[in-house]
Amino acid sequence: MEEKLVTIVVLPYSKAHILKTRLEAKKIDCVLENLNWVGGTISYSTSVKVLEKDVPKAMPVLDNLLGTKATSPEPVQDKKERHILVPIDFSLNSEKAGKMAYNIASHLGIKIVFLHCYINPLIHSIPFSDVYAYDPTLLVKMEYAEKDANKQFEQFIDKLSKSLGKEKWNEVASEFIIKSGYPDEDILAYAEKHQSQLIVMGRGGTSEVEETVGSVAVDVIYNARVPVLVVPEDSKTKELKDLSKVLYATNFDEKDFVVVDKLLELLKPFDVKLLCAHVGQPKGNGWDLARLEGMKDILQKKYEKKDFECRLLMGNDVLGALQKIIDEEKVDILSLTTHKRNMISRLFNPSFARKMVFHTKTPLLVFHA
């Protein structure tokens, strides 16, 4: 029986040729196949295929190119191309995240990388060895998974490009990557390996798949070393030029000013007011108030042209207090830092996680300081 070719990844044209060179150096035969996306035009996306028997040997080479899940904060020496990473699952909230990412990328003058991961029943069920039991039904499932992922990706990009308009779409360089894998691991791996400036991902509403979507979003928020912007499905669609207020929730972390620097750099093209707030206990708030005033003085001296306000919120319900000020002040983005776990743990313990991930309508921007 003639052995079938298996698609292990869809990459931009240049990256596909790099992978082909690396595979052939390992004596792994490789075939490249160009794909036509976005209204029938060449999109420089290329399917990388290897023989079925070579899949176990090819996957480590692919992981080396795109990145493996980080286990330690190893420094990266070579400078990477600036980009925004957008993981997608073809849902409406992914489309909303894609639009926001395009707006940010166009203002910052950087490219955007769309990443989709799907479960390939062949790659994720065979042992990485030279011999495994041949299962003809597995190949049928594998072909279906591959074709379905490519078809949905093409439809998603076509819909997004039409929604944004041809002129706006062409303002930003884009790359498309489709690979088998596990979303949370591959998102984190790619972002670290290629030094993403920002991860923008959608957040679904209540649905049968919210448990899965939620676990991926929270895992990325906790573990990413780059800023993560999570866009709710039911958030109001706004052009970035219309953003007016960003709320930064502080717990007086010593890295607050580092995070604010990153936040203001990201928001540099936009005329926004930064509102810093701390949720304190009903009693003994004198010291909290003094620290807020000190924070405001330092920020105003460093950023003379920026509009700042620092406010002390009282109460034991952190999420409720933040949601109240978000509603009252019509806040466009809520921002947090994960440098210390005290603030993020209060928000993302089991009882708060579902509320934050699924029931707030405000985009959440999280920094790892």
Residue pairs with C-beta under 8 A, 6 or more apart in sequence:
3 51
3 52
3 53
4 51
4 52
4 139
5 31
5 49
5 50
5 51
5 52
6 49
6 50
6 51
6 52
6 55
6 122
6 123
6 142
6 146
7 47
7 48
7 49
7 146
8 48
8 49
8 50
8 55
8 58
8 59
8 62
8 123
8 179
8 180
9 19
9 47
9 48
9 62
9 66
9 177
9 178
9 179
9 180
10 35
10 45
10 46
10 47
10 48
10 150
10 153
10 176
10 177
10 178
10 179
11 19
11 45
11 46
11 48
11 177
12 44
12 45
12 46
12 175
12 176
12 177
13 34
13 44
13 45
13 46
14 44
15 65
15 175
15 177
16 32
16 46
16 47
16 48
17 32
17 46
18 65
19 30
19 48
19 61
19 62
19 65
20 30
20 32
20 48
22 61
22 64
22 65
23 29
23 30
23 48
23 50
23 58
23 61
24 30
26 57
26 61
28 50
28 54
28 57
28 58
28 61
29 50
29 51
29 54
30 48
30 49
30 50
30 58
31 48
31 49
31 50
32 46
32 47
32 48
32 49
33 46
33 47
33 49
34 42
34 45
34 46
34 47
35 43
35 45
35 46
35 47
35 150
35 154
36 42
36 43
37 43
37 45
37 153
37 154
37 157
37 158
37 176
38 157
38 158
38 161
38 169
39 158
39 161
43 157
43 176
45 175
45 176
47 150
48 62
50 58
52 122
52 139
55 122
55 123
55 126
56 126
56 127
56 128
56 129
56 130
59 123
59 128
62 179
63 189
66 177
66 179
66 186
66 189
66 190
66 193
66 194
67 186
67 189
67 190
67 191
67 192
67 193
67 194
68 189
68 193
69 185
69 186
69 188
69 189
70 188
70 189
70 192
70 225
73 225
76 192
76 193
76 195
79 195
80 194
80 195
81 111
81 194
82 108
82 110
82 111
82 197
83 105
83 110
83 111
83 112
83 113
83 175
83 194
83 196
83 197
84 101
84 104
84 105
84 108
84 110
84 111
84 112
84 113
84 196
84 197
84 198
84 199
84 200
85 113
85 115
85 187
85 190
85 191
85 194
85 196
85 198
85 199
85 200
86 94
86 97
86 98
86 101
86 112
86 113
86 114
86 115
86 199
86 200
86 201
87 94
87 115
87 116
87 117
87 183
87 187
87 199
87 201
87 216
87 220
88 94
88 97
88 98
88 114
88 115
88 116
88 153
88 156
88 202
89 116
89 183
89 202
89 213
90 116
90 152
90 153
90 155
90 156
91 202
91 204
91 233
92 202
92 233
93 202
93 203
93 204
93 205
93 231
93 232
93 233
94 156
94 201
94 202
95 156
95 159
95 160
95 163
95 202
96 202
96 231
96 233
96 235
96 237
97 200
97 201
97 202
97 229
97 231
98 114
98 160
98 200
99 160
99 163
99 164
99 237
100 200
100 229
100 231
100 240
100 363
101 112
101 198
101 200
102 112
102 164
102 168
102 169
102 172
103 239
103 240
104 198
104 200
104 229
104 240
104 266
105 111
105 112
105 172
106 168
106 171
106 172
107 240
107 269
107 270
108 197
108 266
108 269
110 197
111 172
111 173
111 174
111 175
112 172
112 173
112 174
112 175
113 174
113 175
113 176
113 177
113 190
113 194
113 196
114 153
114 157
114 174
114 175
114 176
114 177
115 177
115 178
115 179
115 186
115 187
115 190
116 149
116 153
116 177
116 178
116 179
117 178
117 179
117 180
117 181
117 182
117 183
117 186
117 187
118 145
118 148
118 149
118 178
118 179
118 180
118 181
119 145
119 180
119 182
120 142
120 145
120 146
120 180
121 138
121 141
121 142
121 145
122 138
122 139
122 141
122 142
123 142
123 180
124 180
125 138
126 132
145 180
149 178
150 178
153 176
153 178
157 176
160 169
161 169
177 190
179 186
183 216
184 215
184 216
184 219
184 220
184 223
187 199
187 201
187 216
187 220
187 224
188 219
188 220
188 223
188 224
190 196
191 199
191 224
191 225
191 226
192 225
192 226
195 226
196 226
197 226
197 227
197 266
198 226
198 227
198 228
198 229
198 266
199 220
199 224
199 226
199 227
199 228
199 229
200 228
200 229
200 231
201 216
201 217
201 220
201 228
201 229
201 230
201 231
202 230
202 231
202 233
203 213
203 214
203 217
203 230
203 231
203 232
203 233
203 357
203 358
203 364
204 210
204 213
204 214
204 233
204 358
205 232
205 233
205 234
205 358
206 358
207 213
210 358
214 353
214 354
214 357
214 358
217 230
217 357
218 348
218 353
218 357
220 228
221 228
221 230
221 338
221 348
221 364
221 366
222 338
222 344
222 348
224 366
224 368
225 368
226 368
227 262
227 266
227 365
227 366
227 367
227 368
228 365
228 366
229 333
229 363
229 364
229 365
229 366
230 357
230 363
230 364
230 365
230 366
231 363
232 360
232 361
232 362
232 363
234 361
235 361
235 362
235 363
236 361
238 332
240 269
240 270
241 270
243 267
243 270
243 272
243 332
243 333
244 271
244 272
244 273
244 330
244 332
245 272
245 273
245 275
245 329
245 330
245 331
245 332
246 263
246 267
246 272
246 273
246 274
246 275
246 331
246 332
246 333
246 334
246 335
246 365
247 275
247 276
247 277
247 322
247 325
247 326
247 329
247 331
247 333
247 334
247 335
248 259
248 260
248 263
248 274
248 275
248 276
248 277
248 335
248 336
249 277
249 278
249 279
249 322
249 334
249 335
249 336
249 343
250 256
250 276
250 277
250 278
250 295
250 343
251 278
251 340
251 342
251 343
252 278
252 288
252 291
252 295
253 259
253 337
253 339
253 340
253 343
253 369
255 337
255 339
255 340
255 369
256 295
256 337
256 369
257 298
257 299
258 369
259 335
259 337
259 339
259 367
259 369
260 274
260 276
260 299
262 367
262 369
263 274
263 335
263 365
263 367
264 274
264 303
264 306
266 365
272 307
272 332
273 307
273 308
273 309
274 299
274 306
274 307
274 308
274 309
275 308
275 309
275 310
275 311
275 325
275 329
275 331
276 292
276 295
276 296
276 299
276 308
276 309
276 310
276 311
277 310
277 311
277 312
277 313
277 322
277 325
278 288
278 291
278 292
278 311
278 312
278 313
279 313
279 314
279 315
279 318
279 321
279 322
280 288
280 312
280 313
280 314
281 314
281 316
282 314
282 315
282 316
285 312
285 314
288 312
289 312
292 310
292 311
292 312
293 310
295 310
296 308
296 309
296 310
299 306
299 308
299 310
300 306
300 308
311 325
313 321
313 322
313 324
313 325
314 321
315 321
318 346
318 347
318 352
319 347
319 352
319 355
319 356
322 334
323 360
325 331
326 334
326 360
326 362
331 362
332 362
332 363
333 362
333 363
333 364
333 365
334 360
334 362
334 363
334 364
334 365
335 364
335 365
335 366
335 367
336 343
336 344
336 347
336 364
336 365
336 366
336 367
337 343
337 344
337 366
337 367
337 368
337 369
338 344
338 366
338 367
338 368
338 369
339 367
339 368
339 369
344 366
346 352
347 356
348 356
356 364
